[in-house]
Amino acid sequence: MNNSRSASHARIEDMNKIRKGDEIIVKTGKDKGRRGTVLEVFADNRVLVEGINLAKKHVKPNPNIGEAGGIKDHAMPMDISNVLVFNPKAKKGERVGFRVEKDGKKVRVFKSGEVVDI
């Protein structure tokens, strides 16, 4: 039973509406309206976005590796429902769906009808 579960889990990852490398725009929260690139998509429906949802992390100095101490900004994951994929043609965030092309290939499309993956 574990094998079938992991196989279906792998298929679900391939069908994510938001993927690593997508440019997104934040629709709610303290960073509302900011744009960034997805660095990682987690299995629990959270995304790590470059330069968004920053938290202050207190770091002790480590002379062995030459790391200076101080307070550093650290990107934290945010819920996937709080972001939209940015549509460069419409210059705004849009929801994403799937469509099967005539040749049988499954592609991501914006709700306006344009293909996301070019």
Secondary structure, 3 states (H helix, E strand, C coil): CHHHHHHHHHHHHHCCCCCCCCEEEECCCCCCCCEEEEEEECCCCEEEECCCCEEEEEECCECCCCECCEEEEEECCEEHHHEEEEECCCCEEECEEEEECCCCCEEEEECCCCECCC
